[in-house]
């Protein structure tokens, strides 16, 4: 079996690291969010954490679906934030700044993930 890890580029490694970060954030959202929901708080964190974990796993597998799952969760985050606080920039900033920064990085990984998918598909057909 050939060593597929040795042939990865720096951008592919950085994409995989970003996938791990997204998994960790998603796990935190699910675990802490479940605690919060049991105390009567918002279920947003659990609902958002599940696609984050799945998205990170798909990114580790080198699939673009992972990026789109994250971007979908980001869209949900923006909708939830606007519903909760309206258009107040002071209130939106702590809710959306970090996820949006990660979203920009995730969007930049889409070409890398497509290249990884193409290479995997070519290896499977040979």
Number of C-alpha atoms within 10 A of each C-alpha: 3 6 7 8 9 7 9 11 11 9 13 19 14 13 23 21 15 19 27 18 16 26 24 16 16 26 18 16 23 23 13 15 22 20 15 17 14 11 9 9 12 13 16 17 22 22 17 20 26 17 23 30 26 20 28 29 19 21 30 20 17 25 22 22 19 26 26 19 20 28 22 17 21 20 16 15 19 17 12 15 19 16 10 11 13 12 11 10 10 9 14 16 12 11 16 18 11 10 20 17 11 17 20 11 14 22 16 14 21 20 11 20 26 15 16 19 16 14 12 15 11 10 9 8 6 5
